[in-house]
Amino acid sequence: MVPEFRERVDTFCNDNCGSFGAPEGDAGEGYKLEWTDLFHQYTAIVESHIEAALVAAVPNFDMEWFMGE
């Protein structure tokens, strides 16, 4: 794993680990709405890393074309 990416993920996890725990209620039913926002933030970190790696590795790489947009 690229050190800069690992550091970014570690920072995200450390900054947000307090947001995670047992969901509201007993028996783990349901999820906090806040988790959806955190998931989207984490996904953006991962996707930007993947796109940067593809741009660096593939000449003229175009993510919009790749995604069929």
TIRO-2110 file (N, C-alpha, C; in Angstrom, 1 decimal):
// TIRO-2110
0.8, -1.2, 0.0, N, 1, A
0.0, 0.0, 0.0, CA, 1, A
0.9, 1.2, 0.0, C, 1, A
0.5, 2.2, -0.8, N, 2, A
1.3, 3.5, -0.9, CA, 2, A
1.2, 4.2, 0.5, C, 2, A
2.4, 4.6, 1.0, N, 3, A
2.4, 5.2, 2.4, CA, 3, A
1.5, 6.4, 2.5, C, 3, A
1.4, 7.3, 1.5, N, 4, A
0.5, 8.4, 1.6, CA, 4, A
-0.9, 8.0, 1.8, C, 4, A
-1.3, 7.0, 1.0, N, 5, A
-2.7, 6.5, 1.1, CA, 5, A
-2.9, 5.9, 2.4, C, 5, A
-2.0, 5.1, 2.9, N, 6, A
-2.2, 4.5, 4.2, CA, 6, A
-2.3, 5.5, 5.3, C, 6, A
-1.5, 6.6, 5.2, N, 7, A
-1.5, 7.6, 6.2, CA, 7, A
-2.9, 8.3, 6.2, C, 7, A
-3.4, 8.6, 5.0, N, 8, A
-4.7, 9.2, 4.8, CA, 8, A
-5.8, 8.4, 5.4, C, 8, A
-5.8, 7.1, 5.1, N, 9, A
-6.8, 6.2, 5.7, CA, 9, A
-6.7, 6.1, 7.2, C, 9, A
-5.5, 6.0, 7.7, N, 10, A
-5.3, 5.9, 9.1, CA, 10, A
-5.8, 7.2, 9.8, C, 10, A
-5.5, 8.3, 9.2, N, 11, A
-6.0, 9.6, 9.8, CA, 11, A
-7.5, 9.6, 9.8, C, 11, A
-8.1, 9.2, 8.7, N, 12, A
-9.6, 9.2, 8.6, CA, 12, A
-10.1, 8.3, 9.7, C, 12, A
-9.6, 7.1, 9.8, N, 13, A
-10.0, 6.1, 10.8, CA, 13, A
-9.9, 6.7, 12.3, C, 13, A
-8.7, 7.2, 12.5, N, 14, A
-8.4, 7.8, 13.9, CA, 14, A
-9.3, 8.9, 14.2, C, 14, A
-9.6, 9.8, 13.2, N, 15, A
-10.4, 11.0, 13.4, CA, 15, A
-11.9, 10.6, 13.6, C, 15, A
-12.3, 9.4, 13.1, N, 16, A
-13.7, 9.1, 13.1, CA, 16, A
-14.0, 7.8, 13.9, C, 16, A
-13.1, 7.2, 14.5, N, 17, A
-13.3, 6.0, 15.3, CA, 17, A
-14.3, 6.2, 16.4, C, 17, A
-14.4, 7.3, 17.0, N, 18, A
-15.3, 7.6, 18.1, CA, 18, A
-16.8, 7.6, 17.6, C, 18, A
-17.0, 7.7, 16.3, N, 19, A
-18.3, 7.7, 15.7, CA, 19, A
-18.9, 6.3, 15.6, C, 19, A
-18.0, 5.3, 15.7, N, 20, A
-18.5, 3.9, 15.6, CA, 20, A
-18.6, 3.2, 16.9, C, 20, A
-19.5, 2.4, 17.0, N, 21, A
-19.8, 1.6, 18.2, CA, 21, A
-21.0, 0.8, 17.9, C, 21, A
-21.6, 0.4, 19.0, N, 22, A
-22.9, -0.4, 18.8, CA, 22, A
-24.0, 0.6, 18.3, C, 22, A
-24.7, 0.1, 17.3, N, 23, A
-25.8, 0.9, 16.8, CA, 23, A
-26.8, 1.2, 17.9, C, 23, A
-27.6, 2.2, 17.8, N, 24, A
-28.7, 2.6, 18.7, CA, 24, A
-29.6, 1.4, 19.0, C, 24, A
-30.0, 1.2, 20.2, N, 25, A
-30.9, 0.1, 20.5, CA, 25, A
-30.1, -1.1, 20.9, C, 25, A
-30.7, -2.1, 21.4, N, 26, A
-30.0, -3.3, 21.8, CA, 26, A
-29.9, -4.3, 20.6, C, 26, A
-29.2, -5.3, 20.6, N, 27, A
-29.1, -6.3, 19.6, CA, 27, A
-28.6, -5.8, 18.3, C, 27, A
-28.0, -4.6, 18.2, N, 28, A
-27.4, -4.1, 17.0, CA, 28, A
-28.4, -3.9, 15.8, C, 28, A
-29.6, -3.4, 16.1, N, 29, A
-30.6, -3.2, 15.1, CA, 29, A
-30.4, -1.7, 14.6, C, 29, A
-30.3, -1.5, 13.3, N, 30, A
-30.3, -0.2, 12.7, CA, 30, A
-28.9, 0.4, 12.7, C, 30, A
-28.7, 1.5, 12.0, N, 31, A
-27.4, 2.2, 11.9, CA, 31, A
-27.6, 3.6, 12.0, C, 31, A
-26.6, 4.3, 12.5, N, 32, A
-26.7, 5.7, 12.7, CA, 32, A
-26.6, 6.4, 11.3, C, 32, A
-27.3, 7.5, 11.1, N, 33, A
-27.3, 8.2, 9.8, CA, 33, A
-25.9, 8.8, 9.6, C, 33, A
-25.2, 9.1, 10.6, N, 34, A
-23.9, 9.7, 10.5, CA, 34, A
-22.9, 8.7, 9.8, C, 34, A
-23.2, 7.4, 10.0, N, 35, A
-22.3, 6.4, 9.3, CA, 35, A
-22.3, 6.5, 7.8, C, 35, A
-23.5, 6.9, 7.3, N, 36, A
-23.6, 7.0, 5.8, CA, 36, A
-22.7, 8.1, 5.3, C, 36, A
-22.6, 9.2, 6.0, N, 37, A
-21.7, 10.3, 5.6, CA, 37, A
-20.3, 9.9, 5.7, C, 37, A
-19.9, 9.2, 6.7, N, 38, A
-18.6, 8.7, 6.9, CA, 38, A
-18.2, 7.7, 5.8, C, 38, A
-19.2, 6.8, 5.5, N, 39, A
-18.9, 5.9, 4.4, CA, 39, A
-18.6, 6.6, 3.1, C, 39, A
-19.4, 7.6, 2.8, N, 40, A
-19.2, 8.4, 1.6, CA, 40, A
-17.8, 9.1, 1.6, C, 40, A
-17.4, 9.6, 2.7, N, 41, A
-16.1, 10.3, 2.8, CA, 41, A
-15.0, 9.2, 2.6, C, 41, A
-15.1, 8.1, 3.2, N, 42, A
-14.1, 7.0, 3.1, CA, 42, A
-14.1, 6.5, 1.6, C, 42, A
-15.2, 6.4, 1.0, N, 43, A
-15.3, 5.9, -0.4, CA, 43, A
-14.6, 7.0, -1.3, C, 43, A
-14.8, 8.2, -1.0, N, 44, A
-14.1, 9.3, -1.8, CA, 44, A
-12.6, 9.2, -1.7, C, 44, A
-12.1, 8.9, -0.5, N, 45, A
-10.6, 8.7, -0.3, CA, 45, A
-10.1, 7.6, -1.1, C, 45, A
-10.8, 6.4, -1.0, N, 46, A
-10.4, 5.3, -1.8, CA, 46, A
-10.5, 5.5, -3.3, C, 46, A
-11.6, 6.0, -3.7, N, 47, A
-11.8, 6.3, -5.2, CA, 47, A
-10.7, 7.3, -5.7, C, 47, A
-10.4, 8.3, -5.0, N, 48, A
-9.4, 9.3, -5.5, CA, 48, A
-8.1, 8.6, -5.6, C, 48, A
-7.8, 7.7, -4.7, N, 49, A
-6.5, 7.0, -4.7, CA, 49, A
-6.4, 6.1, -5.9, C, 49, A
-7.5, 5.4, -6.2, N, 50, A
-7.5, 4.5, -7.3, CA, 50, A
-7.4, 5.3, -8.6, C, 50, A
-8.2, 6.4, -8.7, N, 51, A
-8.1, 7.2, -9.9, CA, 51, A
-6.7, 7.8, -10.1, C, 51, A
-6.1, 8.3, -9.1, N, 52, A
-4.7, 8.8, -9.2, CA, 52, A
-3.7, 7.7, -9.7, C, 52, A
-3.9, 6.5, -9.2, N, 53, A
-3.0, 5.4, -9.6, CA, 53, A
-3.2, 5.1, -11.1, C, 53, A
-4.5, 5.1, -11.5, N, 54, A
-4.8, 4.8, -12.9, CA, 54, A
-4.2, 5.9, -13.8, C, 54, A
-4.4, 7.2, -13.4, N, 55, A
-3.9, 8.3, -14.2, CA, 55, A
-2.4, 8.2, -14.3, C, 55, A
-1.7, 7.8, -13.3, N, 56, A
-0.2, 7.7, -13.3, CA, 56, A
0.2, 6.5, -14.1, C, 56, A
-0.6, 5.4, -14.2, N, 57, A
-0.2, 4.2, -14.8, CA, 57, A
-0.6, 4.1, -16.3, C, 57, A
-1.7, 4.7, -16.6, N, 58, A
-2.3, 4.5, -18.0, CA, 58, A
-2.2, 5.9, -18.7, C, 58, A
-1.5, 6.0, -19.8, N, 59, A
-1.4, 7.2, -20.5, CA, 59, A
-2.8, 7.6, -21.0, C, 59, A
-3.1, 8.9, -20.9, N, 60, A
-4.4, 9.5, -21.3, CA, 60, A
-5.6, 8.9, -20.6, C, 60, A
-5.5, 8.4, -19.4, N, 61, A
-6.6, 7.8, -18.7, CA, 61, A
-7.7, 8.8, -18.5, C, 61, A
-8.9, 8.4, -18.7, N, 62, A
-10.1, 9.3, -18.5, CA, 62, A
-11.1, 8.5, -17.7, C, 62, A
-11.3, 8.9, -16.4, N, 63, A
-12.2, 8.2, -15.5, CA, 63, A
-13.7, 8.3, -16.1, C, 63, A
-14.1, 9.4, -16.6, N, 64, A
-15.5, 9.5, -17.1, CA, 64, A
-15.7, 8.5, -18.2, C, 64, A
-14.7, 8.4, -19.1, N, 65, A
-14.9, 7.4, -20.2, CA, 65, A
-14.9, 6.0, -19.6, C, 65, A
-14.0, 5.8, -18.7, N, 66, A
-13.8, 4.4, -18.1, CA, 66, A
-15.1, 4.0, -17.4, C, 66, A
-15.8, 5.0, -16.7, N, 67, A
-17.0, 4.7, -16.0, CA, 67, A
-18.2, 4.7, -16.9, C, 67, A
-18.0, 5.1, -18.2, N, 68, A
-19.1, 5.1, -19.2, CA, 68, A
-20.1, 6.2, -19.0, C, 68, A
-19.6, 7.3, -18.5, N, 69, A
-20.4, 8.5, -18.3, CA, 69, A
-20.4, 9.4, -19.5, C, 69, A
END
